[in-house]
Amino acid sequence: MTKLSWVFVLATTFVGSLTGGIVGERLFIAGVVHAQKANGVHAEEYLLLDQTGKARAGLGLDSNGEVGLVLTSRDGNRTLALSPDGPVAIKLTDRSGRILWSAP
């Protein structure tokens, strides 16, 4: 390959890379939310898992858009739920769903 061919290949590669980067940015970055803070974490649900992978705590939104925090005991027998949007703000239940304690 001659020196002129190498220059042509390098120039073509540079122009193609530049064009691909510009087009890719226009196509794929358009759907990204730009309102996020640089140090923020954004999600619809957060789960805290124990060593076995079992969810012990969760923070998220239900299907109605109401926020809630759920904490589960180590043995899974009790659950503490906090939801300022629901009729009962704090609720402690057993495994069967029976309310052990609640507060408005």
RAGITA-V84506 format. One record per residue. RES is the residue in one small letter. PSI is psi in degrees with one decimal (NA if undefined). OMEGA is omega in radians with two decimals (NA if undefined). BURIAL is b if it has 9 or more other C-alpha atoms within 8 Angstrom, else e. Layout:
# RAGITA-V84506
{{RES:PSI:OMEGA:BURIAL} {RES:PSI:OMEGA:BURIAL}}
This chain:
# RAGITA-V84506
{{m:136.3:-3.10:e} {t:168.3:3.13:e} {k:-38.0:3.13:e} {l:-37.7:3.10:e} {s:-42.1:3.10:e} {w:-42.8:3.12:b} {v:-41.5:3.13:e} {f:-43.4:3.13:e} {v:-44.6:3.14:e} {l:-42.4:3.14:e} {a:-42.1:3.12:e} {t:-41.8:3.11:e} {t:-44.4:3.14:e} {f:-48.7:-3.12:e} {v:-41.3:3.12:e} {g:-41.1:3.11:e} {s:-43.0:3.13:e} {l:-46.9:3.13:e} {t:-43.8:3.12:e} {g:-39.2:3.10:e} {g:-43.0:3.14:e} {i:-46.8:-3.13:e} {v:-42.1:3.13:e} {g:-39.9:3.11:b} {e:-42.1:-3.14:b} {r:-36.9:-3.09:e} {l:-43.7:-2.95:e} {f:-26.3:-3.13:e} {i:-15.2:-3.10:e} {a:-30.6:-3.10:e} {g:-3.7:-3.10:e} {v:138.2:3.11:e} {v:123.6:-3.10:e} {h:0.4:-3.10:e} {a:-0.8:-3.11:e} {q:143.4:3.06:e} {k:152.1:-3.12:e} {a:-36.8:-3.10:e} {n:6.5:-3.09:e} {g:157.2:3.03:e} {v:128.0:-3.06:e} {h:127.9:3.13:e} {a:163.0:3.08:e} {e:-19.0:-3.11:e} {e:141.2:3.05:e} {y:132.2:3.11:e} {l:138.6:3.03:b} {l:119.3:-3.07:e} {l:147.2:3.04:b} {d:-174.1:-3.07:e} {q:-25.3:-3.12:e} {t:-2.9:3.14:e} {g:4.6:-3.14:e} {k:132.7:3.13:e} {a:122.7:3.12:b} {r:-24.2:3.12:b} {a:148.2:3.12:b} {g:142.4:3.08:b} {l:125.2:-3.11:b} {g:-172.0:3.13:b} {l:141.0:3.06:b} {d:-174.7:-3.08:e} {s:-19.9:3.10:e} {n:1.3:-3.12:e} {g:13.7:3.13:e} {e:136.0:-3.09:b} {v:148.0:3.12:b} {g:152.7:3.05:b} {l:127.7:-3.11:b} {v:128.0:3.09:b} {l:133.0:-3.11:b} {t:139.2:3.13:b} {s:162.5:-3.09:b} {r:-41.0:-3.13:e} {d:-4.9:3.11:e} {g:7.6:-3.09:e} {n:-24.9:-3.10:b} {r:146.4:3.10:b} {t:131.6:3.08:b} {l:122.1:-3.11:b} {a:132.5:3.08:b} {l:125.4:3.12:b} {s:104.5:-3.13:b} {p:-16.9:-3.12:e} {d:-20.0:-3.08:e} {g:170.7:3.12:e} {p:-28.4:3.07:e} {v:119.2:-3.05:b} {a:-38.8:-3.11:b} {i:132.4:-3.09:b} {k:129.6:3.04:b} {l:122.2:-3.10:b} {t:159.4:3.03:b} {d:-177.2:-3.06:b} {r:-33.1:-3.11:b} {s:-6.9:-3.12:e} {g:-2.3:3.12:e} {r:131.5:-3.12:e} {i:120.6:3.10:b} {l:-32.9:-3.13:e} {w:145.9:3.09:e} {s:160.4:3.09:b} {a:143.6:-3.09:e} {p:NA:NA:e}}
